[in-house]
């Protein structure tokens, strides 16, 4: 499964574990969960952990752009945990598309990412 969603009890925090290549169907799987959490909490925090992540199909990229534009202000913090330099650059590239605080962590910094995503109030 390319996307695993871990819904934390706090109500404002979702964890996405992605691998392989994301498709439009993957977005259909996790977008309703994200939007329900936004509806309930107002703003959410995301931790996206990428393991052997190979990018997006063209349709999935379009879904990502639509999701980003629809929820520009709804994500408070975004922690990206990855294992390659291009994923770190992707974090920098994503900043103009959200008001969220965005930060990259390497895979060996996963615990720091988890702590950072939970800091402060939403």
C-alpha positions as CSV (number, residue, x, y, z in Angstrom):
1,X,0.0,0.0,0.0
2,X,1.6,3.3,-1.1
3,X,-0.2,5.4,1.6
4,X,-0.8,4.4,5.2
5,X,-2.7,6.9,7.3
6,X,-2.2,7.0,11.1
7,X,-4.9,9.0,12.8
8,X,-3.7,10.2,16.2
9,X,-6.2,10.7,19.0
10,X,-5.2,14.3,19.5
11,X,-7.6,15.4,16.8
12,X,-5.2,17.7,15.1
13,X,-2.4,15.4,14.0
14,X,-2.3,13.0,11.1
15,X,0.6,10.9,10.0
16,X,1.0,9.7,6.4
17,X,3.5,7.1,5.4
18,X,4.1,7.0,1.7
19,X,6.2,4.7,-0.5
20,X,6.4,3.9,-4.1
21,X,4.6,6.2,-6.6
22,X,1.5,8.0,-5.5
23,X,-1.6,7.8,-7.7
24,X,-4.9,9.6,-8.0
25,X,-6.5,6.7,-6.1
26,X,-4.1,7.2,-3.2
27,X,-5.4,10.8,-2.9
28,X,-8.9,9.5,-3.0
29,X,-8.0,7.3,0.0
30,X,-6.5,9.9,2.3
31,X,-8.0,13.2,1.3
32,X,-11.4,12.5,2.9
33,X,-9.7,11.6,6.2
34,X,-7.7,14.8,6.0
35,X,-10.7,16.9,5.2
36,X,-12.8,15.4,8.0
37,X,-10.0,16.2,10.4
38,X,-9.9,19.8,9.1
39,X,-13.7,20.0,9.5
40,X,-13.5,18.9,13.1
41,X,-10.4,20.7,14.2
42,X,-10.1,23.8,12.0
43,X,-6.4,23.3,11.4
44,X,-4.3,20.1,11.3
45,X,-0.7,19.1,11.5
46,X,0.8,16.5,9.2
47,X,3.8,14.3,9.5
48,X,4.6,12.8,6.1
49,X,7.1,10.0,6.2
50,X,8.6,8.9,2.8
51,X,10.2,5.5,2.5
52,X,11.4,4.4,-1.0
53,X,9.2,7.3,-2.3
54,X,9.3,7.6,-6.1
55,X,7.1,10.6,-6.7
56,X,3.7,11.0,-8.3
57,X,1.8,10.1,-11.4
58,X,0.7,13.1,-13.4
59,X,-2.9,12.7,-12.2
60,X,-1.7,12.4,-8.6
61,X,0.4,15.6,-9.0
62,X,-2.8,17.4,-10.1
63,X,-4.7,16.0,-7.1
64,X,-1.9,17.3,-4.8
65,X,-2.0,20.8,-6.4
66,X,-5.8,20.9,-5.9
67,X,-5.5,19.7,-2.3
68,X,-2.8,22.3,-1.5
69,X,-4.9,25.2,-3.0
70,X,-8.1,24.1,-1.2
71,X,-6.4,23.8,2.1
72,X,-3.7,26.6,1.8
73,X,-4.5,27.8,5.4
74,X,-5.7,24.6,7.0
75,X,-2.4,22.9,7.8
76,X,-0.6,24.4,10.7
77,X,2.6,22.4,10.6
78,X,4.0,20.0,8.0
79,X,7.0,17.7,8.9
80,X,8.4,15.8,6.0
81,X,10.6,12.8,6.9
82,X,12.6,11.5,4.0
83,X,15.7,9.6,2.9
84,X,17.0,11.6,-0.1
85,X,18.2,15.1,-1.0
86,X,15.4,15.6,-3.6
87,X,12.8,15.2,-0.8
88,X,14.6,17.9,1.2
89,X,14.4,20.2,-1.8
90,X,10.7,19.3,-2.3
91,X,10.2,20.7,1.3
92,X,11.7,24.0,0.3
93,X,9.6,24.0,-2.9
94,X,6.3,23.4,-1.0
95,X,6.6,26.5,1.3
96,X,5.0,29.0,-1.1
97,X,1.9,26.8,-1.4
98,X,0.9,26.8,2.2
99,X,0.9,29.0,5.3
100,X,2.1,26.0,7.4
101,X,5.4,25.9,9.1
102,X,7.3,23.3,7.0
103,X,10.3,21.4,8.0
104,X,12.4,18.5,6.6
105,X,13.8,15.8,8.8
106,X,16.0,12.9,7.7
107,X,14.8,9.4,8.5
108,X,17.2,9.2,11.6
109,X,15.5,12.3,12.9
110,X,12.0,10.9,12.9
111,X,11.6,11.3,16.7
112,X,12.5,15.0,16.4
113,X,9.9,15.4,13.7
114,X,7.3,13.7,15.8
115,X,8.2,16.1,18.7
116,X,8.2,19.2,16.5
117,X,4.9,18.4,14.9
118,X,3.3,18.3,18.4
119,X,4.9,21.5,19.8
120,X,2.8,24.5,20.7
121,X,-0.8,25.0,20.0
122,X,-2.8,25.0,16.8
